[in-house]
Amino acid sequence: MTEKKFQYHQIADHPSELAFNQQGIAVVEVKGKKICITRFGNEWFAFAYKCPHASGIMSEGYVDAVGNVVCPVHRYKFSLKNGRNTNGGGYYLKTYPVEVREEALFVAIPDGGLFGGL
């Protein structure tokens, strides 16, 4: 099995540049595709813009008290850490590594684009 390779892309010089909604989720564009970013506890998380179940817009959902992002359409819950559907279904929400360098935020995208790891 080959190891996935990632390319980091800067999304903000500082988190204050991001436009967070009332739920604390921002939408950014990386390589022409939208992804969501949020902070939970002291960590940053990036995840797919659309739910893998019914294509709900994940930025219109919210992050629950235990660190799951909840889809606004059918309330499917996905772990921010690994994208696993915590409701027990077989769906996975695509997640992306986030790094903080100085105060700048970077998101890692697999080589080949957002779907390069599929």
Secondary structure, DSSP 4 states (H G I P E B T S, - for coil): -PPP-EEEEEEESSGGGS---TTSEEEEEETTEEEEEEEETTEEEEEESB-TTT--BGGGSEE-TTSEEE-TTT--EEETTT-BBTTS-S-B--EE-EEEETTEEEEEEETTSTTTT-
